Amino acid sequence: MLNFFYYLNHAPETAETAGRMASAAGIPVGHVVHSGSTDTLPLLRHQYSSRGNYPFCLALEGACGEEVVGAARRLLLLFFHPFYEYAEWAKPLFVYVPGRERAAARAGLTELFNQQRLEAALYFPGEQSTDGGVRPAIYTYSAATAGVADRYYRYCLTSYSPRDIFLLEDAPDTFALIQQADAQLRAEHPLLYRLADDSRQARRCLTRLSREKLQLAEESRIRQQLLEAASKQNEVEYILRFYRNEYEILPLWYKRLGHIIKVLQGKRSFRSLYDKSVKKYKE
């Protein structure tokens, strides 16, 4: 297939069947969670069980940006799940909020993920691109949508981009219709299909290498910090070892004789030998 496809699972309580449905369609699951729901424990338990070992992501919906940020904070553990899907360079999060709340939701979520050092891609379905097409287009299809196969076929011929994302309702039925369009495109326009597929593969390879580069850079930074800490620890141990070997092993009478010699040399006051409140050494 030529694009990213996600099956939208609107019922977290049926998450156990979502994995099988996604496997049948060959697409990741996007769990849709309403920001007003505080009972996120079932979804967390499911994804961190053996039944939840399938690619997934999250889609949050709410009336205001603050509610969406609160929901993301309650589900933060899922963003560290090993099966949380990557969409190119980052982990996708689909956010359904009214247009007037998108700026607040974007700012709050960005701050939350920056605090956790998480690379997340925030997608707002229905948002018009104002950055010259840098952001991907997001399409929502369902089996009830008229002419799903024809729509996707025309899209590939007229405005295809490997970055665009498709959110599917009623999978795997909707995905089966898109597979029909994909097969038709491959048969009728083989050169176009091959070029599009090569572009998609190259882009995925590039983004995978970019993620690995960032991970290696982070590991290198942590390793350097550990080496610096170990170096400081070795220096402290050397000083303590030197002190023990050069001073602590000396007999007590030898140490006291050294104090008396310093008094005779005028480097130390006589009173400091028996009064600890007196300054030991003279300037």
JOWOTA-V955263 format. One record per residue. N is the residue number from 0. RES is the residue in one small letter. PHI is phi in whole degrees, -180 to 180 (NA if undefined). BURIAL is I if it has 9 or more other ideal C-beta (glycine too) atoms within 8 Angstrom, else O. D_CENTER is the distance of its C-alpha to the mean C-alpha in whole Angstrom. Layout:
{{N/RES/PHI/BURIAL/D_CENTER} {N/RES/PHI/BURIAL/D_CENTER}}
//
This chain:
{{0/m/NA/O/25} {1/l/-99/I/25} {2/n/-137/I/22} {3/f/-83/O/19} {4/f/-125/I/20} {5/y/-130/I/18} {6/y/-90/I/21} {7/l/-84/I/21} {8/n/-101/I/21} {9/h/-83/O/23} {10/a/-123/O/24} {11/p/-56/I/22} {12/e/-69/O/25} {13/t/-102/O/26} {14/a/-62/I/22} {15/e/-64/O/24} {16/t/-89/O/26} {17/a/-64/I/23} {18/g/-62/I/22} {19/r/-67/O/25} {20/m/-66/I/25} {21/a/-68/I/22} {22/s/-64/O/24} {23/a/-65/O/27} {24/a/-91/I/26} {25/g/72/O/23} {26/i/-134/I/20} {27/p/-71/I/17} {28/v/-96/I/17} {29/g/-110/I/16} {30/h/-71/I/17} {31/v/-91/I/19} {32/v/-122/I/19} {33/h/-78/I/21} {34/s/-66/I/20} {35/g/-78/O/24} {36/s/-82/O/23} {37/t/-100/O/22} {38/d/-91/O/23} {39/t/-97/I/19} {40/l/-62/O/20} {41/p/-59/I/22} {42/l/-67/I/19} {43/l/-63/I/17} {44/r/-63/O/20} {45/h/-65/I/20} {46/q/-68/I/16} {47/y/-98/O/17} {48/s/-115/O/20} {49/s/-65/O/22} {50/r/-75/O/22} {51/g/-98/I/18} {52/n/-86/O/18} {53/y/-147/I/17} {54/p/-62/I/14} {55/f/-152/I/13} {56/c/-149/I/11} {57/l/-121/I/13} {58/a/-131/I/15} {59/l/-107/I/17} {60/e/-130/I/20} {61/g/-171/I/22} {62/a/-90/O/25} {63/c/-146/I/23} {64/g/-65/I/20} {65/e/-64/O/21} {66/e/-65/I/21} {67/v/-66/I/18} {68/v/-64/I/16} {69/g/-63/I/17} {70/a/-64/I/16} {71/a/-63/I/13} {72/r/-67/O/13} {73/r/-68/O/15} {74/l/-101/I/13} {75/l/-58/I/10} {76/l/-60/O/10} {77/l/-68/I/10} {78/f/-69/I/6} {79/f/-99/O/6} {80/h/-68/I/9} {81/p/-64/O/10} {82/f/-101/I/11} {83/y/-65/I/9} {84/e/-67/I/10} {85/y/-98/I/9} {86/a/-108/I/11} {87/e/61/I/12} {88/w/-89/O/10} {89/a/-145/I/7} {90/k/-87/I/6} {91/p/-79/I/9} {92/l/-137/I/11} {93/f/-90/I/14} {94/v/-123/I/16} {95/y/-105/I/20} {96/v/-138/I/22} {97/p/-59/O/25} {98/g/-55/O/25} {99/r/-71/O/27} {100/e/-101/I/24} {101/r/-69/I/21} {102/a/-63/O/21} {103/a/-66/I/21} {104/a/-65/I/18} {105/r/-64/I/16} {106/a/-66/I/17} {107/g/-66/I/16} {108/l/-68/I/12} {109/t/-61/I/12} {110/e/-64/O/13} {111/l/-62/I/11} {112/f/-73/I/8} {113/n/-65/O/9} {114/q/-64/O/11} {115/q/-93/O/8} {116/r/57/O/7} {117/l/-108/I/3} {118/e/-91/I/4} {119/a/-123/I/6} {120/a/-104/I/9} {121/l/-91/I/12} {122/y/-118/I/15} {123/f/-113/I/18} {124/p/-56/I/21} {125/g/91/O/24} {126/e/-77/I/23} {127/q/-78/O/25} {128/s/-74/I/24} {129/t/-119/O/25} {130/d/-116/O/24} {131/g/73/O/26} {132/g/86/O/24} {133/v/-68/O/21} {134/r/-77/O/19} {135/p/-72/O/19} {136/a/-80/I/22} {137/i/-122/I/21} {138/y/-114/I/24} {139/t/-118/I/25} {140/y/-120/I/27} {141/s/-142/I/29} {142/a/-63/I/32} {143/a/-81/O/34} {144/t/-66/I/33} {145/a/-68/O/37} {146/g/62/O/36} {147/v/-59/I/33} {148/a/-62/I/34} {149/d/-66/O/36} {150/r/-62/I/33} {151/y/-67/I/31} {152/y/-62/I/34} {153/r/-65/O/34} {154/y/-59/I/31} {155/c/-64/I/31} {156/l/-83/I/34} {157/t/-112/O/34} {158/s/-142/O/30} {159/y/-67/I/28} {160/s/-144/O/24} {161/p/-67/I/22} {162/r/-86/O/19} {163/d/-68/I/21} {164/i/-122/I/19} {165/f/-120/I/21} {166/l/-101/I/21} {167/l/-114/I/24} {168/e/-94/I/26} {169/d/57/O/28} {170/a/-71/I/27} {171/p/-90/I/28} {172/d/-61/O/31} {173/t/-64/I/29} {174/f/-66/I/28} {175/a/-64/I/31} {176/l/-65/I/33} {177/i/-69/I/30} {178/q/-62/I/31} {179/q/-63/I/34} {180/a/-64/I/34} {181/d/-64/I/32} {182/a/-65/O/35} {183/q/-65/I/37} {184/l/-65/I/35} {185/r/-63/I/35} {186/a/-78/O/39} {187/e/-90/O/40} {188/h/-135/O/38} {189/p/-63/O/37} {190/l/-66/O/37} {191/l/-61/I/34} {192/y/-65/I/32} {193/r/-65/O/32} {194/l/-65/O/31} {195/a/-65/I/28} {196/d/-67/I/27} {197/d/-62/O/27} {198/s/-63/I/25} {199/r/-64/I/22} {200/q/-63/O/22} {201/a/-65/O/22} {202/r/-66/I/20} {203/r/-65/I/17} {204/c/-64/O/19} {205/l/-63/O/18} {206/t/-68/I/14} {207/r/-64/O/14} {208/l/-66/O/16} {209/s/-65/I/14} {210/r/-64/I/11} {211/e/-64/O/13} {212/k/-63/O/15} {213/l/-63/I/12} {214/q/-64/O/11} {215/l/-65/O/15} {216/a/-64/O/15} {217/e/-67/O/13} {218/e/-63/O/15} {219/s/-64/O/18} {220/r/-64/O/18} {221/i/-66/O/17} {222/r/-63/O/20} {223/q/-65/O/22} {224/q/-64/O/22} {225/l/-66/O/23} {226/l/-65/O/26} {227/e/-65/O/27} {228/a/-65/O/27} {229/a/-66/O/29} {230/s/-64/O/31} {231/k/-65/O/32} {232/q/-64/O/33} {233/n/-65/O/35} {234/e/-66/O/37} {235/v/-64/O/37} {236/e/-63/O/39} {237/y/-64/O/41} {238/i/-65/O/42} {239/l/-64/O/43} {240/r/-65/O/44} {241/f/-62/O/47} {242/y/-63/I/48} {243/r/-65/I/49} {244/n/-71/O/50} {245/e/-98/O/52} {246/y/-131/O/53} {247/e/-65/O/52} {248/i/-78/O/55} {249/l/-69/O/58} {250/p/-66/O/60} {251/l/-65/O/61} {252/w/-64/O/64} {253/y/-69/O/63} {254/k/-65/I/60} {255/r/-66/O/63} {256/l/-63/O/65} {257/g/-63/O/63} {258/h/-65/I/62} {259/i/-65/I/66} {260/i/-61/O/66} {261/k/-65/I/64} {262/v/-67/I/66} {263/l/-64/O/69} {264/q/-79/O/67} {265/g/81/O/67} {266/k/-85/O/63} {267/r/-144/I/63} {268/s/-81/I/65} {269/f/-66/O/67} {270/r/-65/O/66} {271/s/-67/I/62} {272/l/-71/I/63} {273/y/-124/O/64} {274/d/-119/O/62} {275/k/-72/O/58} {276/s/-80/O/58} {277/v/-87/O/60} {278/k/-61/O/58} {279/k/-72/O/58} {280/y/-112/O/58} {281/k/-84/O/60} {282/e/-69/O/59}}
//
